[in-house]
Amino acid sequence: MERIFAEYYIETPYEVEQAAAVLAGEQSSGTFVSVPGETAELKERFAARVENIEKLDIVDEPSIPGNSIPGKKYQRARVQVSWSIENFGYNLPVLISTLQGNLYEISQFTGLKLMDFDVPDSFKNHYRGPQFGIKGSKASCGVTDRPMIGTIIKPSVGMSPEETAALVKTLIDAGIDFIKDDELMGSTANSLFDNRVNVIMKVINEHAQKTGKKVMYAFNISDEIDQMQRKYDLIKKHEGTCAMISINSVGLSATKKICDQGDLVIHGHRNGWGMLNRHPLLGIEFPAYQKIWRLAGVDQMHVNGIQNKFWESDDSVVKSIQSCLKPFVCGNNPLPVVSSGQWGGQAPETYRRTQTTDLLYMAGGGILAHPMGATSGVNALQQAWKAAVDGLSVEEAALQYPEFAASVKKFAK
């Protein structure tokens, strides 16, 4: 029988084998005490199995509170557990409840993080995965051998639809590929969603008719599910190509419902990610996280950025990008969205460490606050990525490209 395999990073004051057995029992057929009906035959068919244990370091203090035991040491380990697919079939919410359910509350653990999981090939018969992904996103904007260059509307909230559309015109005239609403922008008092779609798509469609290039604009449709569907349909009506969803805010089933439509590229914003990942021994790692949203059908996934403005390390960002580029059981690979305090100066290091241009490289202030204006901000990012692929350093690129040189003077620390 096919099985789902998951890997956890754990910390426990108990014997690791005992703690791992409790995890397997709690997340399948067992509870805190033996109950009638949990026969040997039932457990053989439905109980989770501990497949492997790799003991790591021992520490003196627990990583998270909840079960401190005086005089005890805390053993860390990597544990692999598996479940029969019979336990949940192809029900994605129940699968996630199994992989990430009550186990975070089990008293035997003073730390637990889901690192990764694998599903059998049969999932491709039930989940389409990303409809567009890397290839479809880049093709929509006419981008081939470089990253898509994008930006976020700033100020995040406060501008009228007409002011936003004027900024969009400046950006697309400069040659940008992608623009998105900020995740804080839904439908504000002075920028109703319908009005914003109407005036922005008028600018984008007129530019596409003149030049043949259609810029992708990700309108934030995050809302209750019926309103999300209405907003999705409105974008289609105005010939838009992309909708943005704050995936942690609207949830798995609502996101999948929208992805299943298959007409628009779905830009998955992961705001709230630090809540799920920032603690080293609590939550979920990105390789597992992105697989969940790939199964739901998300086409573009935020991965933070090299030398970013947040807490995440460069190593973590690189691992996130690489995980998006790895094949999975269904659909296209999602496009990694590099953002967070980015400007052209991080392009050489990003390319050196990832060796890919299959990215959406976004800069908000890095474009809009360029000292020569937004047009030069777009040009500077394009120059930075050409320099990165050509093997030039930041200093060498600054000598060759004046717009990029101005951004170095403005943004370099």
Secondary structure by P-SEA (a helix, b strand, c coil): ccbbbbbbbccccccaaaaaaaaaaaaccccccccccccaaaaacccccccbbbbccccccccccccccccbbbbbbbbbbbbbcccccccaaaaaaaacccccccccccbbbbcccccccccccccccccccaaaaaaaacccccccccccccccccccaaaaaaaaaaaaaaccccccccccccccccccaaaaaaaaaaaaaaaaaaccbbbbbbccccccaaaaaaaaaaaaaacccbbbbccccccaaaaaaaaacccbbbbbbbcccccccccccccccaaaaaaaaaaacccbbbcccccccccccaaaaaaaaaaaacccccccccbbbbbccccccaaaaaaaaccccccbbbbccccccccccaaaaaaaaaaaaaaaaacccaaaaaaccaaaaaaaacccc
